Amino acid sequence: MTQWELLETAQIPGTESDLCLYQSGEHFSISINSGGQLMNTIEHESEDALAKLTCSKIADRPQPRVLIGGLGMGFTLAAALCHLGETAEVVVGELVPAVVKWNEGALGEHAGNPLLDRRTTVKVGDVAKVLRSERQGYDAILLDVDNGPEGLTRKKNNWLYSIDGLTEAYTALRPGGILAVWSAGPDRDFMERLRKVGYSVKQVRVRADGKKGDLHAIWLAERDS
């Protein structure tokens, strides 16, 4: 069994919960003290797929802009940059300042230090505020804030997956833009909410490590062009 050593903790703003950074050998994991492990540097293929499936569809657009909700361990950001050209901009909304600090240190090396890429802009704070700040500002919005379409890290995140939140995301997307949401598993009710807002929705299932392990879900919701 892998033995993880606790390195640091950081309180999630607006909650009584903490994010916990662990290390085992060369690998790292991030857990929430009230709900178990959220992510690690061993299995991240489904996070890579979230970015690949989305960014490959918009990479040919002139100066594409992407908003990523949740920095995590940087794998989604790194994959997005990999599938976008030099004229792209990727904005990352991260609620917990310590997560940015961890990615600037040894943790970031696992994803290739994507924060150092000149195309990356980090906004520390609630991604909901970032999302509401622009109308038709993004070609794609990628949400990997929780373990699915409910507020796991904090209850306030439930707004992101509500009709109101999904409508705001629709407004923030350019015509033909894509809202992509990562989840630990499927959720039929969430798909119906996406359709009610006006998205064309496709669900993709991806293994945690690409070959075996947990079967995660990714929703690709496209705004009418």
C-alpha positions in Angstrom: 0.0 0.0 0.0 1.3 3.5 -0.9 2.3 5.5 2.1 1.6 9.2 1.8 3.3 11.9 3.9 1.4 15.0 4.7 3.4 18.1 3.5 1.0 21.1 3.8 -2.6 22.0 4.4 -4.6 25.0 3.1 -8.1 26.1 4.1 -10.7 26.3 1.3 -12.0 29.9 1.4 -15.6 30.1 2.7 -15.5 26.6 4.3 -14.1 24.8 7.3 -12.5 22.2 5.1 -8.8 22.0 4.2 -6.9 20.8 1.1 -4.1 18.5 2.0 -0.9 18.0 -0.1 0.7 14.6 0.3 3.9 13.1 -1.1 5.0 9.5 -1.6 8.4 9.2 -3.2 8.3 11.2 -6.4 4.5 11.4 -6.5 2.0 13.8 -5.0 -1.7 13.8 -4.1 -4.2 16.4 -3.0 -7.0 15.4 -0.6 -9.8 17.2 1.1 -9.9 16.4 4.8 -13.7 16.0 4.8 -13.9 13.7 1.7 -10.8 11.8 0.7 -8.4 12.0 -2.2 -9.3 14.3 -5.1 -6.3 13.8 -7.4 -2.8 12.5 -7.7 0.2 12.6 -10.1 -0.1 8.8 -10.9 -3.5 8.8 -12.6 -4.5 11.9 -14.6 -5.4 10.6 -18.1 -9.0 11.6 -17.8 -8.0 15.2 -16.9 -5.8 15.1 -20.0 -8.7 13.9 -22.0 -10.9 16.7 -20.7 -8.6 19.2 -22.4 -7.8 17.2 -25.5 -11.4 16.5 -26.4 -12.3 20.2 -26.0 -9.2 22.1 -27.2 -8.7 20.0 -30.3 -12.2 21.3 -31.5 -11.3 25.0 -31.1 -7.6 25.0 -31.8 -8.0 26.3 -35.4 -10.0 29.3 -34.4 -8.2 32.7 -34.4 -6.7 33.5 -31.0 -8.8 31.0 -29.1 -9.4 31.7 -25.4 -10.0 29.0 -22.8 -11.2 29.3 -19.2 -10.2 26.4 -16.9 -12.0 26.2 -13.6 -9.6 24.6 -11.1 -5.9 24.4 -11.4 -5.6 21.1 -9.6 -2.2 19.5 -10.3 -1.8 21.4 -13.6 -2.5 18.4 -15.9 -5.6 19.8 -17.5 -3.8 23.1 -18.1 -0.8 21.4 -19.6 -2.9 19.3 -21.9 -4.9 22.4 -23.1 -1.6 24.2 -23.9 -0.4 21.1 -25.8 -3.4 21.1 -28.1 -3.6 24.9 -28.7 -1.4 27.1 -30.9 0.9 29.9 -30.0 -1.9 32.6 -30.3 -4.1 31.0 -27.6 -4.7 32.3 -24.1 -5.7 30.0 -21.2 -7.1 31.6 -18.1 -7.1 29.5 -15.0 -9.5 30.3 -12.1 -8.2 28.8 -8.8 -9.9 29.4 -5.5 -7.1 28.3 -3.2 -3.9 30.4 -3.3 -1.8 27.5 -1.9 -2.7 25.3 -4.9 -1.0 27.9 -7.2 2.0 27.9 -4.9 2.2 24.1 -4.9 2.1 24.1 -8.7 4.9 26.7 -8.8 7.1 24.3 -6.8 8.0 20.6 -7.1 4.4 19.5 -7.9 4.4 21.6 -11.1 7.3 19.5 -12.6 5.0 16.6 -13.1 2.8 18.5 -15.5 5.8 20.2 -17.2 5.4 23.5 -15.3 2.5 24.9 -17.4 2.2 28.0 -15.2 5.5 29.2 -16.8 3.9 29.2 -20.3 3.4 32.7 -21.6 -0.1 31.7 -22.8 -1.2 31.1 -19.2 -3.0 33.6 -17.0 -3.9 32.7 -13.4 -6.8 34.4 -11.6 -6.9 33.5 -7.9 -10.5 33.5 -6.7 -13.9 32.0 -7.4 -14.1 30.8 -11.0 -17.8 31.8 -10.9 -16.7 35.4 -10.7 -14.3 35.0 -13.6 -17.0 33.3 -15.7 -19.5 36.1 -15.0 -17.0 38.9 -15.9 -17.1 38.4 -19.7 -19.8 37.9 -22.3 -18.8 35.7 -25.3 -15.2 35.9 -24.0 -14.2 32.2 -24.4 -14.2 29.5 -27.0 -14.1 26.9 -24.3 -14.8 26.6 -20.6 -13.4 23.5 -18.8 -14.7 22.8 -15.3 -12.8 20.4 -13.0 -13.6 22.1 -9.7 -15.3 19.2 -7.9 -15.6 15.4 -8.4 -18.7 16.0 -10.4 -21.7 18.3 -10.9 -22.1 19.1 -7.2 -20.2 21.2 -4.7 -17.8 18.7 -3.1 -15.0 21.1 -2.1 -17.6 23.7 -1.0 -21.4 23.9 -1.2 -21.2 27.3 -3.0 -19.9 25.5 -6.1 -23.4 24.0 -6.6 -24.3 27.2 -8.4 -21.8 26.3 -11.2 -23.9 23.2 -12.1 -27.4 24.9 -11.6 -29.5 26.3 -14.4 -28.3 29.8 -13.5 -24.7 28.8 -13.5 -24.9 26.9 -16.8 -26.7 29.8 -18.3 -23.9 32.2 -17.3 -21.4 29.8 -18.8 -23.5 29.8 -22.0 -23.4 33.6 -22.0 -19.6 33.6 -21.5 -19.0 31.3 -24.5 -18.6 32.5 -28.0 -20.9 31.1 -30.7 -20.1 27.4 -31.1 -18.1 27.4 -27.9 -17.8 24.4 -25.7 -18.5 23.9 -22.0 -16.7 20.7 -20.8 -17.2 19.3 -17.3 -15.2 16.5 -15.7 -16.9 14.1 -13.3 -16.0 10.9 -11.4 -19.2 9.3 -12.8 -22.3 9.9 -15.0 -25.2 12.1 -13.9 -28.4 12.0 -16.1 -30.0 14.9 -14.3 -27.0 17.1 -15.1 -27.2 16.2 -18.8 -30.9 17.2 -18.8 -30.0 20.6 -17.2 -27.4 21.2 -19.9 -30.0 20.5 -22.6 -32.6 22.8 -20.9 -30.2 25.7 -21.1 -29.7 25.1 -24.9 -26.5 23.1 -25.2 -26.0 20.2 -27.5 -24.6 17.6 -25.2 -22.3 14.6 -25.6 -21.0 12.4 -22.8 -17.7 10.6 -23.0 -16.4 7.9 -20.6 -12.7 7.8 -19.9 -10.6 5.5 -17.7 -8.7 7.2 -14.9 -5.4 5.9 -16.2 -6.4 5.4 -19.8 -6.5 1.6 -19.7 -8.1 0.5 -16.4 -9.2 1.9 -13.1 -12.3 4.1 -12.4 -14.5 5.0 -15.4 -14.9 8.8 -15.3 -17.3 11.0 -17.3 -16.8 14.1 -19.4 -19.6 16.2 -20.8 -19.0 18.2 -23.9 -21.8 20.8 -24.1 -21.7 23.0 -27.2 -23.3 26.4 -27.6 -25.4 27.1 -30.7 -23.3 28.7 -33.4 
